[in-house]
Amino acid sequence: MSHQQPLGVVLLVEDEPLVRLVTADILLEANFRVIEAGDAEEALRVLKAEVAIDVLLSDVEMPPGMNGYELVGHVHRGWPGVEIIVSSGREWPREDDLPPGAIFLPKPYLNSTLVSYVQNAARKAQETRRLRDEAGAPGARAEDVTKTA
């Protein structure tokens, strides 16, 4: 395993353990830090714990409970600095399923395609964060502002 700085932090949300394991291995091999969640509620707990996440990579179908489209809506509203990738082999997004800027990655996909999508999303998240920090954090999350008030 490399001791280089990770390329970014990915929150991987997938209810199928084998798919989650393989996907996490691909991303770890590509030098990402991966935090795994088995469902949407677990993913939201990670985000509420203020773990710095660059990319949310979520499956769509995760019964029971909230599906991936509902999850990404929450993430888009509550953590606007997190880039969103949604993936499914069964359910393609309909109009308004994905928030602005979110990307759909159909399954099955090549490992290199997954890595490329995640690299681009991580770069975008990090650049957005850098620009926001340089500008004095005008785009800070509401919860960040209330903590300093």
Summary of the structure (lengths in Angstrom):
residues: 149
radius of gyration: 15.0
end to end distance: 42.4
largest distance: 46.8
contacts: 437
relative contact order: 0.16
helix: 43%
strand: 17%
